Amino acid sequence: MEFENIKTEVKNIINSKDSRDEKLTHICQLLQDSVSYYNWVGFYFANHETKTLHLGPYVGAETDHTVIPFGKGICGQVAESNANFVVPDVSAQDNYIACSFTVKSEIVVPLFVNGINIGQIDIDSHVIDPFTEADERFLEFVNEQVATLF
């Protein structure tokens, strides 16, 4: 996977004249279109007062998980841990919130603005164990770019 080419496109989206939500949607679509095993790509944003995550722009199958309490599921755990979470096989994960039987693995990378975890990018895959350290570094880059929108 050649993430360097996608990085340039991410920067172009960030620098476009579109609204923030349009930019986030375009980034989700770019990632899903460019990486064969990125089957659902979306952003969740934190409400620290209610300790909940709220679904933002995404592409992929519709989800019922529009609000996730901190600590629940992979996304909720990342909201508390402030650390990347890679799940090679969701069937082996105790605190996994099932989205679809087609989802086999997941990666969640927190989004920091001024040192505060304001949300995360969440990616589901229909493939078992596709995510590598290269995916983590790439998604950290994506989130660094997205952070400039806030």
Secondary structure, DSSP 8 states (H G I E B T S, - for coil): --HHHHHHHHHHHHTSSS-HHHHHHHHHHHHHHHSTT--EEEEEEEETTTTEEEEEEEESS--S-SEEETTSHHHHHHHHH-S-EEES-GGG-TT-----TT--EEEEEEEEETTEEEEEEEEEESSSS---HHHHHHHHHHHHHHHTT-
